[in-house]
Amino acid sequence: MSASFDERQGNRPPGAAWRAEVARAQERALPAGRVVVSCAASPGVAGLGRHVQEIVDALERRGEPSVCISRSTAERAAAPLARSRVPGRSIQFRALGRFSSTWRIRRSWAEFDAYAAGQLPAGDHLITFCGQALAQFRRAREMQYESIALVSGGVHARHLARQHAAAHRRYPLERSHAGHISKRHLLEYAQAERIYVASRYIWESFAEEGIPEELLVRFPLTPDPRFGSDGASPRSSATFDIVYVGGLSVAKGVPLLVDAVRGLPEAEVRLVLVGGWKSRGMRRFIERACAEDPRISVAPGDPLPHLRRARLYVHPSYVDGFSYGAAEALACGVPVIASEDTGMKELIEPGRTGLVLPTGDLAALTEGIEAAYRGEVLGG
């Protein structure tokens, strides 16, 4: 890991100078030569796609020859993804897929891996993402690539399982399969010659599990350039809008945030949840909260208009390797309250641009939001 980069960047907000420095760090992190970047997400689409786009953009800035294989590549070619065959697991995959979005994602990633392995062109270096790399690694070795690298958008699989378990013990609203350690991820870690990580938090989770530090390479991330201050006067309105952007799930700490807001007496407080749920349990929890407290609402769609009006952004996740949503809020000039288990916490300047609070602590979260509302921290 490049500790010197962490020390230089400090806890500055994501302004132009910070973005330029991060761009240089991204370029330094990538190998020289013909690079193939592969990911099941389409570049620029959602968080994973944004991660892919940042890698591709960094290669283009350096003028390196590169190829990007993604799900959109297959769609443009009208090529069906190969059906992965997992001995003894086909029936289990089909059954679980009817009930679990997690298992559907894992299955689709395995299918993409098989497809991408068949599409690999001649190259020097392969960079692909966790959960979708094993077939590509084998093929790249057969083609005598100089290196094979893994991008971990999140923490080590064992750390992820522990944090998910803690979240679901507190709020048993939906089933989580993260507790079942992904053997695929562990095999990928063992085979990768380099593992790219987006934050110190991710890096520490791998180091704590015994991954050699020399294998870990920091590739920092930035919010999309469209997220920035609009130059308007300081926000002032009749309400105090709190925004959260992302999946409405237990692991993201959304039930904790809802309970914190419901515990506040101030009528001016509003909570806007920009995202969607993927389980019946979360849908019922959110719908009930909205019905019982009209200060809480769900608003799917573009988060930017909501961030422009926000007085505070809260990201109480039990585990998040980076969190583009929280970084985008900072870029828009919105103070952020984040948990200790959020990778972007290193961008927060405590007491000035945000607060970093203990993960899963309802009392601390409630007090932090109320202190921000009263102007006792973060300038009101």
Protein Blocks (a to p, Z undefined) as FASTA:
>chain_A
ZZklmmmnmpadcdfklmmmmmmmmmmmpccdjdddddfbdghiajklmmmmmmmmmmmm
nopacddddfklmmmnopacdddddehilmmmmmmmmmmmklmmmmmmmmmmmmmmmmoc
cdfbdcddehilmmmmmmmmmnopabdcdddfbdcfklmmmmmmmmmmmmccbccfklpc
cfklmmmmmmpgbdcdfbfklmmmmmmnopafklpccddddddfklccehiacdddfbdc
dddeddddfklommmmmmmmmmpmbfkbccddedddfbfklmmmmmmmmmmmmkbccded
jfklmmmmpcbdcdfbfbdfkopmlmmmmmnopacdddfkbfklmmpcghkloccddehi
lklmmmmmmmmmnopggnZZ
